[in-house]
Amino acid sequence: MVNARHLVSTMAINLALVTHKNFCQINRYSANNMDRLIANIKNATVGTKCVTAEFQDGKKIKVYYNGDYKKFDRSGKLASSGGTDKNRCIEKGHICLNIEGRKILLERFVAICVDIVNDTMPSSYKGWCANVMDGSGSIYTACKLGVPMNLHPENLEWCFPSENTKHGQLILKLNRKTGHVYSFSAFDVSLFNIYYTRPTQDLIDYCEANLVEVK
């Protein structure tokens, strides 16, 4: 997964990276609700089908890469579940987890769990977006593109909201122009330049040579 460390070299910004332990110490009483929620995660694991987060109070959450999720109580019993075809909380087309009254997008939750496992986190997640590189993070966009939701860590990267929006727009434009769905980074400057300045055939050639074709 492309994480915050990638952004340091890509965007030349000064970003302090901390361990999971330090993040929890910094944000346990943070005024930022999301950072405080993340600081309550005791540990996380990243598997082949899902990520699992265990909280300080003993509760657990599993988020599957296909968009499903399960929440377990302190005794390990299934408390609730949701996903693309079940009861769900939707935020602009994205499935959300509701944790202690706070909403967090599934792709964001997966990306945070990856950072916890890597033990490399920004000191705050305020202002960061977890970009789904094939556009399937939104169930509406995935439906338009005709692709399944894919929240696998290899299909995620951290970016700012402006890059996330531009990426989502280009996903749909590329599909209309080439007839294909591609997975690509929001930081692929060459792709953006070619799309807006070069002939369609140059765009197709670049996509075929450099991007992962999803459909």
C-alpha positions as CSV (number, residue, x, y, z in Angstrom):
1,M,0.0,0.0,0.0
2,V,1.2,3.5,-0.8
3,N,1.3,5.2,2.7
4,A,2.2,8.5,4.2
5,R,5.9,7.9,3.6
6,H,5.2,7.9,-0.1
7,L,3.6,11.3,0.1
8,V,6.7,12.8,1.7
9,S,8.8,12.1,-1.3
10,T,6.1,12.7,-3.8
11,M,4.8,16.0,-2.5
12,A,7.9,17.2,-0.7
13,I,5.9,18.0,2.4
14,N,7.1,18.0,6.0
15,L,5.2,15.2,7.6
16,A,6.0,13.7,11.0
17,L,5.6,9.9,11.1
18,V,5.1,8.1,14.4
19,T,4.7,4.6,15.6
20,H,1.3,3.2,16.6
21,K,2.3,3.4,20.3
22,N,3.2,7.1,19.9
23,F,0.1,7.8,17.9
24,C,-2.0,6.5,20.7
25,Q,-0.2,8.5,23.3
26,I,-0.5,11.7,21.2
27,N,-4.2,11.3,20.4
28,R,-5.8,9.4,23.3
29,Y,-7.4,12.7,24.4
30,S,-7.3,14.5,21.1
31,A,-9.9,17.1,20.3
32,N,-10.2,15.4,16.9
33,N,-12.8,12.7,17.2
34,M,-11.3,10.5,14.4
35,D,-7.8,10.6,15.8
36,R,-9.2,9.8,19.3
37,L,-11.1,6.8,17.8
38,I,-8.0,5.5,16.0
39,A,-6.0,5.8,19.3
40,N,-8.5,3.3,20.9
41,I,-7.4,0.6,18.5
42,K,-5.2,-1.8,20.5
43,N,-3.8,-3.8,17.5
44,A,-4.6,-4.7,13.9
45,T,-3.9,-7.5,11.5
46,V,-4.0,-7.5,7.7
47,G,-5.1,-10.8,6.1
48,T,-5.7,-12.0,2.5
49,K,-9.5,-11.2,2.7
50,C,-9.9,-8.6,5.4
51,V,-8.3,-6.5,8.1
52,T,-9.1,-6.9,11.8
53,A,-8.9,-4.3,14.5
54,E,-9.1,-5.0,18.2
55,F,-10.1,-2.1,20.4
56,Q,-9.0,-1.3,24.0
57,D,-12.4,-2.4,25.3
58,G,-12.1,-5.8,23.7
59,K,-14.4,-5.2,20.8
60,K,-13.3,-6.2,17.3
61,I,-14.1,-5.2,13.7
62,K,-13.4,-7.1,10.5
63,V,-13.6,-5.2,7.2
64,Y,-13.5,-7.4,4.1
65,Y,-12.0,-6.1,0.9
66,N,-15.3,-6.7,-1.0
67,G,-17.0,-4.1,1.2
68,D,-18.5,-6.3,3.9
69,Y,-17.9,-5.8,7.6
70,K,-18.5,-7.5,10.9
71,K,-18.5,-6.1,14.4
72,F,-17.9,-8.3,17.5
73,D,-18.7,-7.5,21.1
74,R,-16.3,-8.0,24.0
75,S,-17.2,-11.7,24.3
76,G,-16.4,-12.3,20.7
77,K,-20.0,-12.7,19.6
78,L,-21.2,-11.1,16.3
79,A,-22.9,-7.9,17.2
80,S,-23.7,-6.5,13.7
81,S,-22.7,-6.7,10.1
82,G,-23.1,-4.8,6.9
83,G,-21.8,-4.2,3.4
84,T,-22.8,-3.6,-0.2
85,D,-26.0,-5.7,0.0
86,K,-27.0,-5.4,3.7
87,N,-28.0,-2.7,6.1
88,R,-25.5,0.0,5.7
89,C,-24.5,3.6,6.4
90,I,-23.7,5.5,3.2
91,E,-21.7,8.7,2.9
92,K,-21.6,10.1,-0.6
93,G,-21.7,6.5,-2.0
94,H,-19.1,5.2,0.4
95,I,-19.9,2.5,3.0
96,C,-19.2,3.7,6.5
97,L,-18.7,2.0,9.8
98,N,-20.5,3.6,12.8
99,I,-18.2,3.2,15.8
100,E,-19.3,4.8,19.0
101,G,-21.4,7.4,17.1
102,R,-18.5,8.3,14.7
103,K,-18.6,7.4,11.0
104,I,-15.5,6.2,9.2
105,L,-15.3,5.1,5.6
106,L,-14.4,1.4,5.0
107,E,-11.4,2.2,2.8
108,R,-10.1,4.6,5.4
109,F,-10.4,2.0,8.1
110,V,-8.5,-0.6,6.0
111,A,-5.7,1.9,5.2
112,I,-5.4,2.8,8.9
113,C,-5.1,-0.9,9.9
114,V,-2.3,-1.3,7.3
115,D,-0.5,1.7,8.8
116,I,-0.9,0.2,12.3
117,V,0.6,-3.1,11.1
118,N,3.5,-1.3,9.4
119,D,3.9,0.8,12.6
120,T,4.2,3.9,10.5
121,M,1.5,6.6,11.0
122,P,1.0,10.3,10.5
123,S,0.6,12.1,13.9
124,S,-2.9,12.9,12.8
125,Y,-5.2,11.6,10.0
126,K,-7.0,14.9,9.7
127,G,-7.2,16.0,6.1
128,W,-6.1,12.6,4.6
129,C,-8.2,10.6,2.2
130,A,-7.8,6.9,1.4
131,N,-8.0,6.8,-2.4
132,V,-9.3,3.6,-4.0
133,M,-7.2,3.5,-7.1
134,D,-9.7,1.7,-9.4
135,G,-12.6,3.9,-8.4
136,S,-14.5,1.2,-6.7
137,G,-14.6,2.8,-3.2
138,S,-18.0,4.3,-4.0
139,I,-20.7,1.8,-4.7
140,Y,-22.3,4.2,-7.1
141,T,-19.1,4.6,-9.1
142,A,-18.4,0.9,-9.0
143,C,-21.9,0.2,-10.4
144,K,-21.3,2.7,-13.2
145,L,-18.0,1.1,-14.1
146,G,-19.3,-2.4,-13.7
147,V,-16.6,-3.5,-11.3
148,P,-16.8,-5.0,-7.8
149,M,-15.7,-3.1,-4.8
150,N,-12.1,-3.7,-4.1
151,L,-10.7,-2.3,-0.8
152,H,-7.5,-4.5,-0.9
153,P,-4.5,-2.6,0.5
154,E,-2.7,-2.8,-2.9
155,N,-5.6,-0.8,-4.3
156,L,-5.4,2.0,-1.8
157,E,-3.2,5.1,-1.3
158,W,-3.3,8.1,1.0
159,C,-3.9,11.5,-0.7
160,F,-5.5,14.9,-0.1
161,P,-9.2,15.6,-0.9
162,S,-8.3,17.5,-4.0
163,E,-6.3,14.6,-5.5
164,N,-9.0,12.2,-4.5
165,T,-11.7,14.2,-6.3
166,K,-9.6,14.6,-9.5
167,H,-8.8,10.9,-9.5
168,G,-12.5,10.0,-9.2
169,Q,-13.3,12.2,-12.1
170,L,-10.6,10.9,-14.3
171,I,-11.6,7.2,-13.6
172,L,-15.0,7.9,-15.2
173,K,-13.5,10.0,-18.1
174,L,-11.0,7.3,-18.9
175,N,-13.7,4.7,-19.0
176,R,-15.8,6.8,-21.4
177,K,-12.8,7.5,-23.7
178,T,-11.1,4.1,-23.7
179,G,-13.9,1.7,-22.8
180,H,-11.8,0.3,-20.0
181,V,-11.4,0.6,-16.2
182,Y,-7.9,1.2,-15.0
183,S,-6.3,1.3,-11.5
184,F,-3.9,4.2,-11.2
185,S,-2.4,6.5,-8.6
186,A,-3.9,10.0,-8.0
187,F,-0.2,11.1,-8.3
188,D,0.2,9.9,-11.9
189,V,1.1,13.3,-13.3
190,S,2.0,11.9,-16.7
191,L,-1.5,10.3,-17.1
192,F,-3.3,13.5,-16.2
193,N,-1.1,15.5,-18.6
194,I,-1.6,13.1,-21.5
195,Y,-5.4,13.0,-21.0
196,Y,-5.7,16.8,-21.2
197,T,-3.0,17.6,-23.8
198,R,-2.5,14.6,-26.1
199,P,-4.5,12.6,-28.8
200,T,-6.7,9.7,-27.6
201,Q,-4.4,7.1,-29.1
202,D,-1.5,8.5,-27.0
203,L,-3.7,8.1,-24.0
204,I,-4.6,4.5,-24.9
205,D,-1.0,3.6,-25.5
206,Y,0.0,5.0,-22.1
207,C,-2.8,3.2,-20.3
208,E,-2.0,-0.1,-21.9
209,A,1.7,0.2,-21.1
210,N,1.6,1.6,-17.6
211,L,-1.7,1.0,-15.9
212,V,-3.4,-2.0,-14.4
213,E,-6.6,-2.9,-16.4
214,V,-9.5,-3.9,-14.2
215,K,-12.0,-4.3,-16.9
